Amino acid sequence: MNAPSCPRCHRTYDEQNRTPRILPKCGHTFCQDCLQKMKIYGAIQCPTDNETSKVGSSSVTSLVKNMALLDLVKNSGPSGSGSSGSGGGGAHLVSLSLWVLPEKLELGRKIGEGNFGEVREAMLDDAGHKCKVAVKL
């Protein structure tokens, strides 16, 4: 599996300058470096939905880390070999919005929150096929 990357710069997330951080207004995630470049007068306008998150004079490092994505980065390893999953190295991570029946979703720990609500780690189970996801509540 390829490591997850920032949708703006397309570089792989890491735990230094490219830490995935969650915008508080809308819940979208971008790397710390891109967020710093997008910050103007204490606000960041999300390139995905144009929602404006006010961060004030604080550094973007004060924004919540997207721990689910960091876990995926750690599990993908330097050679792109994930901890689970079948198939070759052609898999790519994408942002996806969908409706899911509650009984198919097992909510886990809270990994962030903002004006949009809470973000939780979750396990999606559909007919025995399991997938770790981040869910906005």
DSSP file (Angstrom, degrees, kcal/mol; ACC not computed):
  #  RESIDUE AA STRUCTURE BP1 BP2  ACC     N-H-->O    O-->H-N    N-H-->O    O-->H-N    TCO  KAPPA ALPHA  PHI   PSI    X-CA   Y-CA   Z-CA
    1    1 A M              0   0    0      0, 0.0     2,-0.2     0, 0.0    91,-0.1   0.000 360.0 360.0 360.0 136.1    0.0    0.0    0.0
    2    2 A N        -     0   0    0     89,-1.3    91,-0.1     1,-0.1     3,-0.1  -0.516 360.0-103.8 -73.8 145.9    1.3    3.5   -0.8
    3    3 A A        -     0   0    0     -2,-0.2    90,-0.2    74,-0.1    70,-0.1  -0.407  43.7 -97.7 -68.2 145.6    1.7    5.8    2.2
    4    4 A P        -     0   0    0      0, 0.0     9,-2.2     0, 0.0     2,-0.3  -0.316  45.2-162.5 -64.8 147.9   -1.1    8.5    2.5
    5    5 A S  B     -A   12   0A   0      7,-0.3     7,-0.3    88,-0.2    -3,-0.0  -0.894  27.0 -87.9-133.6 161.6   -0.2   11.9    1.1
    6    6 A C     >  -     0   0    0      5,-2.5     4,-2.0    -2,-0.3    24,-0.1  -0.461  29.9-139.6 -66.9 132.4   -1.4   15.5    1.4
    7    7 A P  T  4 S+     0   0    0      0, 0.0    -1,-0.1     0, 0.0    23,-0.1   0.648  99.4  48.4 -70.4 -12.7   -4.1   16.2   -1.2
    8    8 A R  T  4 S+     0   0    0      3,-0.1    22,-0.1     1,-0.0    -2,-0.0   0.908 128.9  15.5 -91.6 -50.8   -2.6   19.7   -1.9
    9    9 A C  T  4 S-     0   0    0      2,-0.2     3,-0.1     0, 0.0    21,-0.0   0.586  90.0-136.2-101.4 -12.9    1.2   18.9   -2.4
   10   10 A H     <  +     0   0    0     -4,-2.0     2,-0.3     1,-0.2     3,-0.0   0.673  56.6 137.9  64.5  20.4    0.8   15.1   -2.9
   11   11 A R        -     0   0    0     -5,-0.1    -5,-2.5     1,-0.1    -1,-0.2  -0.716  62.9 -96.2 -93.8 149.4    3.8   14.5   -0.7
   12   12 A T  B     -A    5   0A   0     -2,-0.3    -7,-0.3    -7,-0.3    -1,-0.1  -0.369  41.0-113.5 -64.8 136.0    3.7   11.6    1.8
   13   13 A Y        +     0   0    0     -9,-2.2     2,-0.3    -2,-0.1     6,-0.2  -0.327  42.1 170.4 -63.8 151.5    2.7   12.6    5.4
   14   14 A D        -     0   0    0      4,-1.1    59,-0.0     2,-0.1    60,-0.0  -0.842  46.3-101.0-147.0-173.7    5.4   12.2    8.1
   15   15 A E  S    S+     0   0    0     -2,-0.3     4,-0.1     4,-0.1    -2,-0.0   0.278 105.5  51.5-100.2  11.2    5.8   13.2   11.7
   16   16 A Q  S >  S-     0   0    0      0, 0.0     3,-0.7     0, 0.0    16,-0.1   0.500 127.0 -16.8-108.7-105.1    8.0   16.2   11.1
   17   17 A N  T 3  S+     0   0    0      1,-0.2    16,-1.4    15,-0.1    -2,-0.1   0.678 134.8  53.6 -80.0 -18.2    7.0   19.0    8.6
   18   18 A R  T 3  S+     0   0    0     14,-0.2    -4,-1.1    13,-0.2    -1,-0.2  -0.075  71.7 150.4-109.5  32.9    4.3   17.0    6.8
   19   19 A T    <   -     0   0    0     -3,-0.7    13,-1.5    -6,-0.2     2,-0.4  -0.476  53.0-116.0 -63.4 128.7    2.3   16.0    9.8
   20   20 A P  E     -B   31   0B   0      0, 0.0    46,-2.8     0, 0.0     2,-0.4  -0.563  39.6-173.6 -71.0 125.0   -1.4   15.6    8.8
   21   21 A R  E     -BC  30  65B   0      9,-2.8     9,-1.9    -2,-0.4     2,-0.4  -0.939  19.7-126.8-125.0 145.3   -3.5   18.2   10.6
   22   22 A I  E     -B   29   0B   0     42,-2.9    42,-0.4    -2,-0.4     7,-0.2  -0.759  17.9-128.9 -96.0 128.1   -7.2   18.6   10.7
   23   23 A L     >  -     0   0    0      5,-3.0     4,-2.1    -2,-0.4     5,-0.1  -0.619  17.8-141.9 -72.3 129.1   -8.9   21.9    9.9
   24   24 A P  T  4 S+     0   0    0      0, 0.0    91,-1.8     0, 0.0    92,-1.1   0.773  92.2  51.7 -68.0 -27.1  -11.2   22.8   12.8
   25   25 A K  T  4 S+     0   0    0     90,-0.2    89,-0.1    89,-0.2    27,-0.1   0.913 130.1   8.4 -77.5 -42.3  -14.0   24.3   10.7
   26   26 A C  T  4 S-     0   0    0      2,-0.1    -1,-0.1    25,-0.1    88,-0.1   0.646  90.1-122.3-117.7 -20.1  -14.6   21.5    8.1
   27   27 A G     <  +     0   0    0     -4,-2.1     2,-0.1     1,-0.3    87,-0.0   0.463  58.9 143.1  91.0   0.3  -12.5   18.5    9.2
   28   28 A H        -     0   0    0     -6,-0.1    -5,-3.0    -5,-0.1     2,-0.4  -0.411  42.4-133.2 -73.2 154.8  -10.4   18.2    6.1
   29   29 A T  E     +B   22   0B   0     -7,-0.2     2,-0.3    -2,-0.1    -7,-0.2  -0.909  30.2 160.7-117.7 136.5   -6.7   17.2    6.5
   30   30 A F  E     -B   21   0B   0     -9,-1.9    -9,-2.8    -2,-0.4     2,-0.1  -0.935  45.2 -85.6-141.7 163.5   -3.6   18.7    4.9
   31   31 A C  E  >  -B   20   0B   0     -2,-0.3     4,-2.5   -11,-0.2     5,-0.2  -0.374  36.7-116.3 -72.9 154.2    0.1   18.5    5.8
   32   32 A Q  H  > S+     0   0    0    -13,-1.5     4,-2.2     1,-0.2   -14,-0.2   0.859 114.2  54.7 -56.1 -40.9    1.5   21.0    8.3
   33   33 A D  H  > S+     0   0    0    -16,-1.4     4,-1.7     2,-0.2    -1,-0.2   0.922 110.4  44.8 -63.5 -45.7    3.8   22.5    5.7
   34   34 A C  H  > S+     0   0    0      1,-0.2     4,-2.0     2,-0.2    -2,-0.2   0.909 111.7  53.1 -64.6 -41.9    0.9   23.2    3.3
   35   35 A L  H  X S+     0   0    0     -4,-2.5     4,-1.2     1,-0.2    -2,-0.2   0.897 107.1  52.2 -61.1 -39.7   -1.3   24.6    6.1
   36   36 A Q  H  < S+     0   0    0     -4,-2.2     3,-0.3     1,-0.2    -1,-0.2   0.903 111.1  47.3 -62.3 -40.3    1.5   27.0    7.1
   37   37 A K  H  < S+     0   0    0     -4,-1.7    -1,-0.2     1,-0.2    -2,-0.2   0.802 112.8  49.5 -70.4 -29.1    1.7   28.2    3.5
   38   38 A M  H  < S+     0   0    0     -4,-2.0     7,-0.5    -5,-0.1     2,-0.4   0.637  85.3 107.3 -83.6 -15.1   -2.2   28.6    3.3
   39   39 A K  E  <  +D   44   0C   0     -4,-1.2     2,-0.4    -3,-0.3     5,-0.2  -0.507  43.8 172.4 -72.4 121.6   -2.4   30.6    6.6
   40   40 A I  E >   -D   43   0C   0      3,-3.0     3,-1.2    -2,-0.4    -3,-0.0  -0.991  65.7 -16.4-132.9 124.3   -3.2   34.2    5.9
   41   41 A Y  T 3  S-     0   0    0     -2,-0.4    15,-0.1     1,-0.3    -1,-0.1   0.875 128.8 -49.6  50.6  44.5   -4.0   36.7    8.7
   42   42 A G  T 3  S+     0   0    0      1,-0.2    13,-2.7    14,-0.1    14,-2.2   0.655 121.3  92.9  76.0  15.9   -4.7   34.0   11.2
   43   43 A A  E <   -DE  40  54C   0     -3,-1.2    -3,-3.0    11,-0.3     2,-0.4  -0.975  56.3-152.4-140.5 154.3   -7.0   32.0    9.0
   44   44 A I  E     -DE  39  53C   0      9,-2.6     9,-2.9    -2,-0.3     2,-0.6  -0.993  10.9-149.7-127.6 124.4   -6.8   29.1    6.6
   45   45 A Q  E     - E   0  52C   0     -7,-0.5     7,-0.2    -2,-0.4     6,-0.1  -0.845  24.7-124.9 -94.2 121.8   -9.3   28.7    3.7
   46   46 A C     >  -     0   0    0      5,-2.9     4,-2.1    -2,-0.6     5,-0.1  -0.464   9.4-150.1 -66.5 126.3   -9.8   25.0    2.9
   47   47 A P  T  4 S+     0   0    0      0, 0.0    -1,-0.2     0, 0.0    -2,-0.0   0.651  93.3  56.8 -72.1 -13.3   -9.1   24.3   -0.8
   48   48 A T  T  4 S+     0   0    0      3,-0.1    -2,-0.0     1,-0.1    -3,-0.0   0.920 131.3   0.4 -82.6 -47.2  -11.6   21.4   -0.7
   49   49 A D  T  4 S-     0   0    0      2,-0.2     3,-0.1   -21,-0.0    -1,-0.1   0.352  89.4-120.3-127.6   4.2  -14.7   23.3    0.4
   50   50 A N     <  +     0   0    0     -4,-2.1     2,-0.2     1,-0.2    -5,-0.0   0.579  59.0 150.6  64.7  12.3  -13.6   26.9    0.9
   51   51 A E        -     0   0    0     -6,-0.1    -5,-2.9    -5,-0.1     2,-0.6  -0.531  42.8-132.0 -70.2 141.6  -14.6   26.9    4.6
   52   52 A T  E     -E   45   0C   0     -7,-0.2     2,-0.5    -2,-0.2    -7,-0.2  -0.875  16.3-161.9-103.7 121.4  -12.4   29.3    6.6
   53   53 A S  E     -E   44   0C   0     -9,-2.9    -9,-2.6    -2,-0.6     2,-0.5  -0.886  13.4-141.1-100.5 124.9  -10.8   28.0    9.8
   54   54 A K  E     +E   43   0C   0     -2,-0.5   -11,-0.3   -11,-0.2   -12,-0.1  -0.754  30.4 163.5 -86.7 124.7   -9.6   30.7   12.2
   55   55 A V    >   -     0   0    0    -13,-2.7     3,-1.2    -2,-0.5   -12,-0.2   0.425  27.9-158.8-117.3  -5.0   -6.3   29.8   13.9
   56   56 A G  T 3   -     0   0    0    -14,-2.2    -1,-0.2     1,-0.2   -14,-0.1  -0.237  60.3 -30.6  62.7-147.8   -5.3   33.2   15.1
   57   57 A S  T 3  S+     0   0    0    -16,-0.1    -1,-0.2   -15,-0.0   -15,-0.1   0.491 107.7 114.7 -84.1  -2.6   -1.7   33.9   15.9
   58   58 A S  S <  S-     0   0    0     -3,-1.2     2,-0.1   -16,-0.1    -3,-0.1  -0.276  73.8-107.6 -65.4 152.4   -1.2   30.2   16.9
   59   59 A S    >   -     0   0    0      1,-0.1     3,-2.1     4,-0.0     4,-0.2  -0.435  26.8-114.1 -72.9 155.0    1.1   28.1   14.9
   60   60 A V  G >  S+     0   0    0      1,-0.3     3,-1.6     2,-0.2    -1,-0.1   0.676 112.0  78.1 -65.5 -14.1   -0.5   25.4   12.7
   61   61 A T  G 3  S+     0   0    0      1,-0.3    -1,-0.3   -40,-0.0     4,-0.1   0.662  82.3  66.2 -67.4 -13.6    1.2   22.9   15.0
   62   62 A S  G <  S+     0   0    0     -3,-2.1    -1,-0.3     2,-0.1    -2,-0.2   0.612  80.7 100.0 -81.8 -11.3   -1.6   23.7   17.5
   63   63 A L  S <  S-     0   0    0     -3,-1.6   -40,-0.1    -4,-0.2     2,-0.1  -0.438  91.0 -90.2 -71.7 150.9   -4.1   22.1   15.1
   64   64 A V        -     0   0    0    -42,-0.4   -42,-2.9    49,-0.2     2,-0.2  -0.363  40.0-123.6 -64.7 134.2   -5.2   18.5   15.9
   65   65 A K  B     -C   21   0B   0    -44,-0.2     2,-1.4    -4,-0.1   -44,-0.3  -0.538  17.5-123.2 -73.8 143.5   -3.0   15.8   14.3
   66   66 A N     >  -     0   0    0    -46,-2.8     4,-1.9    -2,-0.2     3,-0.4  -0.736  33.2-178.0 -87.0  91.4   -4.9   13.2   12.2
   67   67 A M  H  > S+     0   0    0     -2,-1.4     4,-2.4    44,-0.5    -1,-0.2   0.799  75.1  60.4 -66.1 -31.0   -3.7   10.2   14.2
   68   68 A A  H  > S+     0   0    0      2,-0.2     4,-1.8     1,-0.2    -1,-0.2   0.916 108.2  44.9 -63.5 -41.3   -5.5    7.7   11.9
   69   69 A L  H  > S+     0   0    0     -3,-0.4     4,-2.4     2,-0.2    -2,-0.2   0.894 110.9  53.2 -68.9 -38.8   -3.5    8.9    8.9
   70   70 A L  H  X S+     0   0    0     -4,-1.9     4,-2.5     1,-0.2    -2,-0.2   0.896 107.6  52.2 -61.8 -38.5   -0.3    8.9   11.0
   71   71 A D  H  X S+     0   0    0     -4,-2.4     4,-2.4     1,-0.2    -1,-0.2   0.908 109.1  49.9 -62.2 -41.6   -1.0    5.3   11.9
   72   72 A L  H  X S+     0   0    0     -4,-1.8     4,-1.6     2,-0.2    -2,-0.2   0.894 109.4  51.5 -63.8 -39.3   -1.4    4.5    8.2
   73   73 A V  H  X S+     0   0    0     -4,-2.4     4,-1.0     2,-0.2     3,-0.2   0.934 111.4  47.2 -61.5 -46.1    1.9    6.1    7.5
   74   74 A K  H  < S+     0   0    0     -4,-2.5     3,-0.4     1,-0.2    -2,-0.2   0.896 114.3  47.1 -62.5 -40.8    3.6    4.1   10.2
   75   75 A N  H  < S+     0   0    0     -4,-2.4    -1,-0.2     1,-0.2    -2,-0.2   0.714 103.1  62.2 -75.5 -21.1    2.0    0.9    8.9
   76   76 A S  H  < S-     0   0    0     -4,-1.6     5,-0.4    -3,-0.2     4,-0.4   0.789  91.6-163.5 -77.0 -25.6    2.9    1.5    5.3
   77   77 A G    ><  -     0   0    0     -4,-1.0     3,-1.1    -3,-0.4   -74,-0.1   0.192  38.3 -67.2  66.2 169.6    6.6    1.4    6.0
   78   78 A P  T 3  S+     0   0    0      0, 0.0    -1,-0.2     0, 0.0   -75,-0.1   0.783 135.2  47.2 -66.8 -28.3    9.4    2.8    3.8
   79   79 A S  T 3  S-     0   0    0      2,-0.1    -2,-0.2    -3,-0.1     3,-0.1   0.434 116.8-109.9 -94.0   1.7    8.9    0.1    1.1
   80   80 A G    <   +     0   0    0     -3,-1.1     2,-0.8    -4,-0.4    -3,-0.2   0.675  69.4 144.9  81.7  16.6    5.1    0.6    1.1
   81   81 A S        -     0   0    0     -5,-0.4    -1,-0.2     2,-0.0    -2,-0.1  -0.802  35.6-154.3 -94.3 110.4    4.4   -2.7    2.6
   82   82 A G        -     0   0    0     -2,-0.8    -6,-0.2     2,-0.1     3,-0.1  -0.180  24.3-112.5 -77.2 171.6    1.3   -2.4    4.9
   83   83 A S  S    S+     0   0    0      1,-0.1     2,-0.3    -6,-0.0    -1,-0.1   0.800  95.6   9.4 -76.6 -29.1    0.5   -4.5    7.9
   84   84 A S  S    S+     0   0    0      2,-0.1    -2,-0.1    -9,-0.0    -1,-0.1  -0.930  83.9  82.7-143.6 167.7   -2.5   -6.1    6.3
   85   85 A G        -     0   0    0     -2,-0.3     2,-0.2    -3,-0.1    -3,-0.0  -0.072  53.9-118.2 113.3 146.6   -4.2   -6.2    2.9
   86   86 A S        +     0   0    0     -2,-0.1     2,-0.1     0, 0.0    -2,-0.1  -0.612  63.7  59.6-110.3 173.9   -3.7   -8.3   -0.2
   87   87 A G  S    S-     0   0    0     -2,-0.2     4,-0.0     2,-0.0     0, 0.0  -0.172  81.8 -62.2  94.2 168.8   -2.9   -7.3   -3.6
   88   88 A G    >   -     0   0    0      1,-0.1     3,-0.7    -2,-0.1     0, 0.0   0.133  61.1 -78.7 -79.7-166.5    0.1   -5.5   -5.1
   89   89 A G  T 3  S+     0   0    0      1,-0.2    -1,-0.1   -88,-0.1   -87,-0.1   0.225 102.9  96.2 -81.2  14.4    1.6   -2.1   -4.6
   90   90 A G  T 3   +     0   0    0    -89,-0.1    -1,-0.2     2,-0.0     2,-0.2   0.453  53.6 115.2 -85.7   0.3   -1.0   -0.5   -6.8
   91   91 A A    <   -     0   0    0     -3,-0.7   -89,-1.3    -4,-0.0     2,-0.3  -0.469  43.7-172.0 -74.6 140.2   -3.3    0.5   -4.0
   92   92 A H        -     0   0    0     -2,-0.2     2,-0.3   -91,-0.1   -89,-0.1  -0.974  21.3-124.2-130.1 145.8   -3.8    4.3   -3.4
   93   93 A L        +     0   0    0     -2,-0.3     2,-0.3   -90,-0.2   -88,-0.2  -0.709  32.8 179.9 -88.1 140.9   -5.6    6.0   -0.5
   94   94 A V        -     0   0    0     -2,-0.3     2,-0.5   -90,-0.0    -2,-0.0  -0.945  33.4-110.0-135.9 157.1   -8.4    8.4   -1.4
   95   95 A S        -     0   0    0     -2,-0.3     2,-0.4     2,-0.0    -2,-0.0  -0.778  44.0-178.9 -85.9 131.0  -10.8   10.7    0.4
   96   96 A L        -     0   0    0     -2,-0.5     2,-0.5     2,-0.0    -2,-0.0  -0.996  21.2-156.8-138.5 133.8  -14.3    9.2    0.1
   97   97 A S        +     0   0    0     -2,-0.4     2,-0.3     2,-0.0    -2,-0.0  -0.946  31.8 147.5-109.0 129.4  -17.7   10.3    1.4
   98   98 A L        -     0   0    0     -2,-0.5     2,-0.4     2,-0.0    -2,-0.0  -0.985  46.4-111.1-155.1 162.6  -20.3    7.7    1.8
   99   99 A W        -     0   0    0     -2,-0.3     2,-0.4     2,-0.0    -2,-0.0  -0.833  35.5-171.0 -97.1 135.7  -23.4    6.6    3.9
  100  100 A V        -     0   0    0     -2,-0.4     5,-0.1     5,-0.0    -2,-0.0  -0.983  28.5-113.2-130.9 138.1  -22.9    3.5    6.0
  101  101 A L    >   -     0   0    0     -2,-0.4     3,-2.3     1,-0.1     4,-0.2  -0.526  31.1-127.2 -65.1 132.4  -25.3    1.5    8.0
  102  102 A P  G >  S+     0   0    0      0, 0.0     3,-1.6     0, 0.0    -1,-0.1   0.810 106.3  62.1 -54.1 -34.3  -24.5    2.0   11.7
  103  103 A E  G 3  S+     0   0    0      1,-0.3    -2,-0.1     3,-0.1     3,-0.0   0.645  99.1  56.8 -70.2 -11.7  -24.3   -1.8   12.4
  104  104 A K  G <  S+     0   0    0     -3,-2.3    21,-3.0     1,-0.1     2,-0.5   0.413  98.7  73.7 -94.2   0.9  -21.4   -2.0    9.9
  105  105 A L  E <   -F  124   0D   0     -3,-1.6     2,-0.7    -4,-0.2    19,-0.2  -0.963  58.7-165.7-124.3 125.3  -19.3    0.5   11.7
  106  106 A E  E     -F  123   0D   0     17,-2.5    17,-2.3    -2,-0.5     2,-0.1  -0.923  22.7-141.3-109.1 109.0  -17.4    0.0   15.0
  107  107 A L  E     -F  122   0D   0     -2,-0.7    15,-0.3    15,-0.2     2,-0.1  -0.436  23.0-178.7 -73.4 141.2  -16.4    3.3   16.5
  108  108 A G  E     -     0   0D   0     13,-3.9    -1,-0.1     1,-0.3    14,-0.1  -0.084  40.3 -24.0-113.9-145.2  -13.0    3.6   18.2
  109  109 A R  E     -     0   0D   0     11,-0.1    12,-2.7     1,-0.1    -1,-0.3  -0.280  66.2-102.2 -73.1 153.3  -11.1    6.3   19.9
  110  110 A K  E     +F  120   0D   0     10,-0.2    10,-0.3     1,-0.1    -1,-0.1  -0.576  37.5 175.5 -71.8 130.6  -11.6   10.1   19.4
  111  111 A I  E     -     0   0D   0      8,-2.7   -44,-0.5     1,-0.3     2,-0.3   0.405  59.4 -20.9-119.3  -0.8   -8.8   11.5   17.1
  112  112 A G  E     -F  119   0D   0      7,-1.3     7,-3.2   -46,-0.1    -1,-0.3  -0.951  50.4-161.7 174.2 170.4  -10.0   15.1   16.7
  113  113 A E  E     +F  118   0D   0     -2,-0.3     2,-0.3     5,-0.3     5,-0.2  -0.973  16.2 148.2-165.1 162.2  -12.8   17.6   16.8
  114  114 A G  E >   -F  117   0D   0      3,-2.3     3,-1.5    -2,-0.3   -89,-0.2  -0.891  67.6 -50.3-170.6-162.7  -13.8   21.0   15.6
  115  115 A N  T 3  S+     0   0    0    -91,-1.8   -90,-0.2     1,-0.3     3,-0.1   0.772 130.2  59.7 -61.4 -25.7  -16.8   23.1   14.5
  116  116 A F  T 3  S-     0   0    0    -92,-1.1     2,-0.3     1,-0.3    -1,-0.3   0.651 118.0-105.5 -77.2 -16.3  -17.8   20.3   12.2
  117  117 A G  E <   -F  114   0D   0     -3,-1.5    -3,-2.3   -93,-0.3     2,-0.3  -0.904  55.8 -28.0 125.2-156.2  -18.1   17.8   15.1
  118  118 A E  E     -F  113   0D   0     -2,-0.3    19,-3.4    -5,-0.2     2,-0.5  -0.720  44.1-148.2-102.2 147.3  -16.0   15.0   16.3
  119  119 A V  E     -FG 112 136D   0     -7,-3.2    -8,-2.7    -2,-0.3    -7,-1.3  -0.971  21.4-178.7-114.7 129.8  -13.6   12.7   14.3
  120  120 A R  E     -FG 110 135D   0     15,-2.6    15,-2.9    -2,-0.5   -10,-0.2  -0.941  30.2-117.5-128.1 148.9  -13.3    9.1   15.5
  121  121 A E  E     + G   0 134D   0    -12,-2.7   -13,-3.9    -2,-0.4     2,-0.3  -0.584  44.6 177.0 -73.4 145.0  -11.2    6.2   14.4
  122  122 A A  E     -FG 107 133D   0     11,-2.5    11,-2.8   -15,-0.3     2,-0.5  -0.983  32.0-130.6-150.7 160.8  -13.5    3.3   13.2
  123  123 A M  E     -FG 106 132D   0    -17,-2.3   -17,-2.5    -2,-0.3     2,-0.5  -0.973  20.0-154.3-115.4 119.8  -13.5   -0.1   11.7
  124  124 A L  E     -FG 105 131D   0      7,-3.1     7,-2.0    -2,-0.5     2,-0.5  -0.829  12.2-171.5 -94.0 125.4  -15.9   -0.7    8.8
  125  125 A D  E     + G   0 130D   0    -21,-3.0     2,-0.5    -2,-0.5     5,-0.2  -0.953  10.4 171.5-124.4 112.5  -16.9   -4.3    8.4
  126  126 A D  E >  S- G   0 129D   0      3,-2.3     3,-1.8    -2,-0.5    -2,-0.0  -0.927  76.8 -31.3-124.2 106.1  -18.8   -5.4    5.3
  127  127 A A  T 3  S-     0   0    0     -2,-0.5    -1,-0.1     1,-0.3     3,-0.1   0.865 125.4 -46.5  54.4  41.4  -19.3   -9.1    4.9
  128  128 A G  T 3  S+     0   0    0      1,-0.2     2,-0.7     0, 0.0    -1,-0.3   0.337 111.5 120.3  86.9  -7.9  -16.1   -9.9    6.7
  129  129 A H  E <   -G  126   0D   0     -3,-1.8    -3,-2.3     2,-0.0     2,-0.3  -0.826  48.7-163.0 -91.2 113.5  -14.0   -7.3    4.7
  130  130 A K  E     +G  125   0D   0     -2,-0.7     2,-0.3    -5,-0.2    -5,-0.2  -0.762  14.1 177.8-105.8 145.4  -12.6   -4.9    7.3
  131  131 A C  E     -G  124   0D   0     -7,-2.0    -7,-3.1    -2,-0.3     2,-0.4  -0.984  26.5-130.6-146.1 130.6  -11.2   -1.4    6.7
  132  132 A K  E     +G  123   0D   0     -2,-0.3     2,-0.3    -9,-0.2    -9,-0.2  -0.687  39.8 169.3 -81.6 130.5   -9.9    1.2    9.2
  133  133 A V  E     -G  122   0D   0    -11,-2.8   -11,-2.5    -2,-0.4     2,-0.4  -0.894  36.6-122.2-137.0 163.9  -11.4    4.6    8.5
  134  134 A A  E     -G  121   0D   0     -2,-0.3     2,-0.4   -13,-0.2   -13,-0.2  -0.941  32.3-160.4-106.2 134.4  -11.7    8.1   10.1
  135  135 A V  E     -G  120   0D   0    -15,-2.9   -15,-2.6    -2,-0.4     2,-0.5  -0.960  14.1-146.5-124.5 129.5  -15.3    9.2   10.7
  136  136 A K  E      G  119   0D   0     -2,-0.4   -17,-0.2   -17,-0.2   -19,-0.1  -0.826 360.0 360.0 -88.7 127.4  -16.8   12.7   11.2
  137  137 A L              0   0    0    -19,-3.4   -18,-0.1    -2,-0.5    -1,-0.1   0.408 360.0 360.0-100.4 360.0  -19.7   12.5   13.6
